[in-house]
Amino acid sequence: MTAKQLNQICLLMLTKNCEHQIECYLDSTLCVIDMIYVIDCESTDNTVEVIQHWSEIHDIPTTIERDHFNGDFTIYYNKAFANAKDVYLEASYFLLGDVDQYSQLEIKPEFDKHSLIEDCYSVCVTHTRQAMNNSPWLNNDRRFRRIFFIKADLPWVCRGGFLVWWELEDCELEDLDRPLLDSLSVVARVLEMF
């Protein structure tokens, strides 16, 4: 792949009852994404309708699959990743979206999706306030790095359960080079789950 290949980015998300947050989140991804793949986990509000309407207005190809949620996020992220690869063969990268945890992407003018060449990219995530005391993944200024872009043609696997991470099959997370993408950052929601 050359440094200026025309990368196509697919937003990959799980959703459930996020009709009030989803439009703002999608708006923040508009200049980055080319397509969307969603597994909706039994929303009882208008989440699916909001996504469909937004996609039509912005002419973004979107696939929404509805599924029963059993509590293990990894099952559905791995299913979404596999299915999205089949549906959007032209996708170069997946942007790993999470409407429940991250309120919006902050994209700097120098961001250029066509310069992405690495296997994955991590992004700096900033919490608006610390939700979990003594968290091992938050430093003193409430920031941490997390993989947000993964190359579509590699064998990625989502691991964890409730708190998830991505790694390549047969590759330990510590061995994976995760360059920081400085031209994009994420604002995290406060998680009140513990």
C-alpha positions in Angstrom: 0.0 0.0 0.0 1.4 3.4 -0.9 1.2 6.4 1.5 -1.6 8.0 -0.6 -3.8 5.1 -1.3 -7.5 6.2 -1.3 -8.5 4.6 2.0 -12.1 3.8 2.6 -13.1 3.8 6.3 -16.1 1.9 7.7 -17.5 2.9 11.0 -18.1 -0.3 13.0 -20.5 0.0 16.0 -22.7 -1.8 18.4 -25.7 0.2 19.5 -28.5 0.0 22.0 -30.9 2.7 23.0 -28.7 5.6 22.0 -31.0 7.8 20.0 -30.1 10.9 22.0 -26.4 10.5 21.5 -26.0 8.9 18.1 -26.6 11.8 15.8 -23.9 14.0 17.4 -21.5 11.0 17.3 -22.2 10.4 13.7 -21.8 14.1 12.9 -18.3 14.0 14.4 -17.3 11.1 12.1 -18.7 12.5 8.9 -15.4 13.7 7.4 -13.7 10.4 8.2 -16.1 7.6 7.3 -17.3 6.2 3.9 -19.7 3.5 5.2 -21.3 2.2 8.4 -21.9 -1.2 9.8 -24.0 -1.5 12.9 -25.2 -4.4 15.0 -28.1 -3.0 17.0 -28.7 -5.0 20.2 -32.4 -4.8 20.8 -32.9 -1.0 20.9 -36.4 -0.1 22.1 -36.1 3.6 21.2 -35.5 5.2 17.7 -31.8 4.5 17.5 -32.0 2.5 14.2 -34.3 5.1 12.6 -32.0 7.9 13.6 -29.0 6.1 12.0 -30.9 5.3 8.9 -32.2 8.9 8.5 -28.7 10.3 9.1 -27.2 7.9 6.6 -29.7 8.9 3.9 -29.2 12.6 4.5 -25.4 12.3 4.2 -25.5 9.6 1.5 -23.4 7.1 3.5 -23.9 3.4 2.7 -25.1 1.8 5.9 -25.9 -1.7 7.0 -27.8 -2.3 10.3 -28.2 -5.8 11.6 -30.5 -6.4 14.6 -29.5 -9.0 17.1 -30.3 -10.3 20.6 -27.6 -9.2 23.1 -26.3 -11.8 25.6 -24.0 -9.5 27.5 -20.7 -10.4 25.8 -19.6 -7.5 23.6 -16.8 -9.5 22.0 -19.2 -11.9 20.3 -21.0 -9.0 18.6 -17.9 -7.0 17.7 -16.3 -10.1 16.1 -19.5 -10.8 14.3 -19.8 -7.2 13.1 -16.1 -7.2 12.0 -16.6 -10.4 10.0 -19.9 -9.4 8.4 -18.7 -5.8 7.6 -15.7 -7.3 5.8 -18.1 -9.3 3.6 -20.5 -6.4 3.0 -17.9 -3.6 2.4 -15.1 -5.3 0.5 -13.8 -1.8 -0.4 -13.1 -0.9 3.3 -9.4 -0.3 4.0 -9.9 0.4 7.7 -12.5 0.1 10.4 -13.1 2.9 12.8 -14.1 1.2 16.1 -17.1 3.3 17.3 -18.6 3.2 20.7 -21.5 5.6 21.3 -21.9 4.6 24.9 -18.3 5.3 25.9 -17.2 8.1 23.5 -19.3 11.2 22.8 -17.4 12.5 19.8 -14.3 12.5 17.7 -12.3 15.6 17.5 -10.6 15.8 14.1 -7.8 18.2 13.5 -7.4 19.8 10.1 -4.3 17.9 9.3 -6.0 14.5 9.6 -5.7 12.7 6.3 -7.3 9.3 6.1 -5.5 8.6 2.8 -2.1 8.7 4.6 -3.1 5.8 6.9 -0.7 2.8 6.2 -0.1 1.0 9.5 -1.9 -2.1 10.7 -3.7 -0.1 13.4 -3.7 3.4 15.0 -4.4 4.3 18.6 -6.0 7.6 19.5 -5.8 9.6 22.7 -9.0 9.4 24.7 -9.8 12.1 27.3 -12.3 11.6 30.1 -14.3 14.6 31.0 -13.9 13.4 34.6 -12.6 10.3 36.2 -15.4 7.8 36.6 -13.3 5.0 38.1 -11.0 5.5 41.0 -7.5 4.2 40.7 -8.1 3.0 37.1 -5.1 1.2 35.7 -5.8 2.7 32.2 -6.2 6.3 33.1 -3.2 8.5 33.9 -3.2 11.6 36.1 -4.6 13.9 33.4 -7.4 11.4 32.6 -6.1 10.4 29.2 -5.3 7.0 27.7 -4.6 5.5 24.3 -6.9 3.0 22.7 -6.9 1.4 19.2 -9.5 3.1 17.1 -8.5 2.2 13.5 -7.7 -1.3 12.4 -6.7 -2.4 8.9 -9.6 -4.3 7.3 -7.6 -7.0 5.6 -5.9 -8.4 8.7 -7.3 -11.1 11.1 -8.4 -8.9 14.0 -10.1 -10.4 17.1 -12.0 -8.6 19.8 -11.2 -9.9 23.2 -12.4 -9.2 26.7 -16.1 -9.4 27.5 -17.5 -6.3 29.0 -14.3 -4.2 28.6 -12.9 -5.0 25.2 -9.7 -4.6 23.2 -8.6 -5.6 19.8 -5.6 -7.7 18.8 -4.4 -9.6 15.8 -4.8 -13.4 15.9 -1.6 -15.0 17.0 -0.1 -11.7 18.2 0.1 -10.5 21.8 -1.2 -7.0 22.4 2.1 -6.0 23.9 3.9 -7.0 20.6 1.6 -4.9 18.4 3.0 -1.6 17.2 0.2 0.9 17.9 1.2 4.3 16.5 -0.6 7.3 17.9 -2.7 9.2 15.5 -2.2 12.8 16.7 -4.6 14.4 14.3 -7.6 12.8 15.9 -8.7 12.5 19.5 -11.8 11.3 21.3 -13.8 12.7 24.2 -15.1 9.9 26.5 -18.3 9.8 28.4 -18.3 9.3 32.1 -18.9 5.6 32.8 -21.0 5.0 35.9 -20.9 1.3 35.8 -19.0 0.3 38.9 
